[in-house]
Amino acid sequence: MSTKQRRATLYLDPDLHRALRLKAAETERTMSDLVNEAIRLALAEDAEDLAAFDERASEPNLPFEEVVKELHQRGRL
């Protein structure tokens, strides 16, 4: 992780800003630390999703209508 930080201007919903400010005070962390952590977690989740898509790329596509029809025929719906 790079120690060089960049400044950014963010516009937050007032309620989110208040909640973030309170959480920062309660956890003795900066608002920037909390925002950076949230962004890292969101991007990591996206990376996991993309990896799952890649793993399943060779699976056949099933039309939704066929799946519903089959479930209905098997008494699952």
Backbone bond lengths (Angstrom), bond angles and torsions (degrees), N, CA, C in turn:
res aa  C-N    CA-C-N  psi(-1)  N-CA   C-N-CA  omega(-1)  CA-C   N-CA-C  phi
1 M - - - 1.450 - - 1.521 108.37 -
2 S 1.288 116.28 133.89 1.460 122.31 -179.38 1.524 109.89 -74.88
3 T 1.330 115.78 140.17 1.464 119.60 177.58 1.518 111.44 -88.38
4 K 1.324 116.85 -12.12 1.455 120.13 178.57 1.527 108.68 -79.05
5 Q 1.303 115.29 123.79 1.459 119.80 -176.70 1.515 110.65 -104.69
6 R 1.321 115.11 154.22 1.461 122.12 177.06 1.512 108.84 -114.50
7 R 1.296 115.72 143.59 1.456 121.33 176.69 1.522 108.37 -86.17
8 A 1.326 115.77 140.73 1.467 121.38 176.95 1.518 108.30 -140.84
9 T 1.287 115.51 148.34 1.457 120.61 175.44 1.517 107.77 -101.66
10 L 1.312 116.26 122.79 1.462 122.36 178.49 1.513 109.07 -119.56
11 Y 1.307 115.43 141.74 1.458 120.30 175.54 1.515 107.00 -109.81
12 L 1.322 115.50 114.27 1.460 121.68 -176.73 1.515 110.53 -106.30
13 D 1.298 114.49 148.03 1.453 120.92 170.43 1.536 106.71 -57.68
14 P 1.325 118.40 137.64 1.472 120.00 -177.09 1.534 113.51 -55.01
15 D 1.314 117.69 -38.86 1.468 119.73 179.39 1.531 111.38 -67.88
16 L 1.330 116.89 -38.58 1.466 120.07 176.74 1.522 110.61 -66.31
17 H 1.315 116.69 -40.52 1.466 120.37 178.67 1.525 110.72 -61.09
18 R 1.314 116.28 -44.12 1.473 120.71 179.48 1.521 110.58 -62.90
19 A 1.344 116.55 -45.94 1.461 120.71 180.00 1.528 110.84 -62.93
20 L 1.326 116.69 -41.57 1.460 120.86 179.06 1.524 110.93 -64.60
21 R 1.313 116.35 -43.43 1.467 120.83 179.38 1.530 110.40 -62.20
22 L 1.345 117.09 -42.61 1.464 120.66 179.21 1.529 111.70 -66.26
23 K 1.337 115.71 -42.10 1.468 118.74 179.44 1.521 110.14 -64.31
24 A 1.316 117.29 -39.87 1.462 120.50 178.10 1.528 110.73 -60.55
25 A 1.307 116.30 -43.31 1.465 120.10 179.62 1.526 111.24 -66.10
26 E 1.327 116.65 -42.78 1.472 120.61 -178.52 1.524 112.41 -67.44
27 T 1.318 116.91 -34.54 1.466 120.63 -176.67 1.524 112.99 -96.41
28 E 1.342 115.80 -1.32 1.467 121.88 -178.73 1.522 111.40 56.47
29 R 1.318 114.89 40.62 1.463 122.30 175.72 1.519 107.22 -123.18
30 T 1.312 115.68 163.08 1.459 118.14 177.80 1.521 109.88 -83.62
31 M 1.315 114.27 158.30 1.466 119.00 175.46 1.522 109.52 -61.45
32 S 1.317 117.39 -37.33 1.461 121.06 178.40 1.524 111.47 -61.15
33 D 1.339 116.86 -43.04 1.470 119.95 177.95 1.524 111.07 -59.61
34 L 1.325 116.00 -44.11 1.463 119.81 -179.15 1.524 111.81 -65.41
35 V 1.320 116.84 -41.80 1.470 120.42 179.15 1.524 109.95 -66.32
36 N 1.334 117.58 -44.60 1.462 120.49 178.16 1.531 111.61 -58.89
37 E 1.319 116.46 -42.85 1.468 120.18 178.93 1.529 110.89 -63.50
38 A 1.321 117.17 -43.47 1.468 120.81 -179.97 1.527 110.78 -62.57
39 I 1.316 116.49 -41.37 1.466 120.07 179.18 1.523 110.32 -66.11
40 R 1.339 117.29 -43.63 1.468 120.17 177.83 1.522 111.39 -58.18
41 L 1.334 116.37 -45.04 1.466 120.40 179.92 1.517 111.43 -63.21
42 A 1.328 117.43 -41.99 1.463 120.95 179.76 1.527 110.93 -64.71
43 L 1.330 117.39 -42.30 1.458 120.85 179.89 1.531 111.27 -69.20
44 A 1.329 116.85 -36.32 1.468 119.84 177.33 1.525 110.50 -64.70
45 E 1.318 116.33 -39.35 1.464 120.44 177.10 1.526 110.39 -63.70
46 D 1.328 116.92 -41.85 1.468 120.57 176.44 1.529 110.63 -60.90
47 A 1.326 117.03 -41.85 1.467 120.90 179.98 1.525 110.40 -63.09
48 E 1.341 117.06 -39.95 1.471 120.77 177.31 1.518 110.50 -63.75
49 D 1.325 116.68 -42.52 1.470 120.36 178.42 1.521 111.06 -61.91
50 L 1.324 117.47 -44.24 1.457 121.23 179.60 1.531 111.22 -63.36
51 A 1.325 116.73 -39.00 1.470 120.41 177.51 1.529 110.06 -63.97
52 A 1.325 117.22 -40.59 1.466 120.53 178.45 1.520 110.64 -64.45
53 F 1.332 117.31 -39.96 1.469 120.31 176.97 1.527 110.15 -61.59
54 D 1.331 116.58 -43.40 1.468 120.17 179.20 1.524 111.33 -61.66
55 E 1.335 116.73 -41.99 1.463 120.97 -179.98 1.525 111.84 -63.28
56 R 1.324 116.79 -31.87 1.459 120.70 -175.62 1.528 112.78 -99.40
57 A 1.325 117.12 7.17 1.467 121.09 -175.81 1.526 112.30 -60.04
58 S 1.332 117.83 -31.19 1.464 120.33 -177.48 1.529 113.20 -85.00
59 E 1.325 117.14 -6.55 1.468 119.83 178.45 1.522 109.96 -71.67
60 P 1.329 116.71 146.72 1.467 118.80 179.86 1.528 111.31 -69.18
61 N 1.310 114.99 148.29 1.458 120.65 174.44 1.515 108.61 -83.26
62 L 1.312 116.20 134.87 1.456 121.32 178.54 1.519 108.67 -114.41
63 P 1.310 116.93 124.58 1.468 118.65 176.55 1.526 110.65 -63.28
64 F 1.303 115.74 135.46 1.466 121.85 -177.63 1.523 111.48 -53.90
65 E 1.326 116.22 -43.49 1.470 120.44 -177.48 1.519 111.15 -60.16
66 E 1.334 117.03 -39.47 1.468 120.33 179.55 1.515 111.57 -67.20
67 V 1.303 116.62 -39.50 1.465 120.51 179.34 1.522 109.71 -64.16
68 V 1.318 117.37 -45.73 1.472 120.91 179.59 1.525 109.91 -62.74
69 K 1.318 116.87 -43.65 1.466 121.19 -179.71 1.529 110.33 -61.25
70 E 1.331 116.69 -44.39 1.470 120.61 179.20 1.528 111.44 -64.17
71 L 1.311 117.36 -42.54 1.464 120.33 177.69 1.520 111.05 -62.20
72 H 1.302 116.69 -40.06 1.454 121.48 178.39 1.535 110.51 -64.19
73 Q 1.326 116.93 -44.40 1.459 121.65 -179.31 1.527 111.20 -64.12
74 R 1.328 116.67 -32.95 1.470 120.81 -179.90 1.521 112.11 -85.62
75 G 1.327 117.01 3.00 1.459 120.78 178.14 1.515 114.91 76.17
76 R 1.328 116.25 18.28 1.464 120.14 179.86 1.520 112.47 -86.22
77 L 1.338 116.12 -17.12 1.463 120.60 178.26 1.512 109.39 -119.74
